[in-house]
Amino acid sequence: MPIPFRFLRHEGKIRGLEETYEKWKANHIDAMLARDADELVDECNKLASETERIWNRIWSDLNTGVKFDLELLGKFVDGFFTRAIRLFVQVIDNATQIERETKHSIAGLDSLKRVTAYLEALHKRIMANWPWQDQPWPPLDKAMQQRSRSLVDGPGEDVEDIVKRLNTGGPVIRG
């Protein structure tokens, strides 16, 4: 006896539901993958801001006279920037691929691309000007040249005049 229609029609329903489920599952996986990429990109954007803040704090400390082992600090800064930028580039590559494959837009991806390019340039500039012990110091910038000139040309007294005054019994400091 053949299989009755009342049973066969359920097989068609199952087939339709199977196909619908597979499409839903693929779309759901894509959506979840895109959402995960969104969150990862967001975390990277936050870390990029923190990376810049850390550099600004280091720069501020250097300019206010906080003493550091410059060789050790330079290695720390180089390693910190290198690792952060490498991570950002990997996340950008993966998020771009997810965006392309899933057709879902990844929030913050363009921002991460811009800030990564900025941090790469900042890192390059920092390392090019870092006072490594085994490399000559970089040339003075304009502000430093002006300060240097003001010390030479600025208020002060010629050493010969001080010596003459001392030889004649005068005070060390002209008053």
C-alpha positions, 0 to 999 in steps of 0.5 A: 500500500502506498503512503497516504497523502495525509502523511506525505503532506507533512514531509513537504512541510518538514522540507520547507521548515528545514530550508527555512531553518537553514536560512535562518541559522546562516543569517543568525550566525552572520548577524551574531558574527557582525555583532561580535565584530561590532563589540571588538571594534568598539573595544579597540576604539576605546583602547586606541583612546587609552593608548593616546592618553597613556602617551600624553601622560608619558610626554607630560611626565617627561616635560615636567622633569619626572626621571625615567630610564629613557632606554627602558621607557623607550622600549616600553613605548615602542612595544606598547604601540607595536602591540596595539597597532598590530591588534588594531590592524588584525581586527580591521582586516577581520571586521572588513572581511566579516562586513563584506561576507555578511553584508552587515555594517560594522559600527566604528570600523571607519573610526578604527581605521582612522585612529590606527593610521594616526597612531601608526604615524605617532608611533613612527614620529616618537621612535624617530625622535626617541633619545636612544643611548646608541643614537645621536640626539635629534636636532633641536626643534625651533622652540628649543633653538630659541630657548638655547639662543636666549640663554646665550643672548639673554640676561647674564654677565660675561665671565671675564667681567665677573673675574675682574670684579672678584680680583678687585675685591668686588662681590660675586654677584653684581648688585 
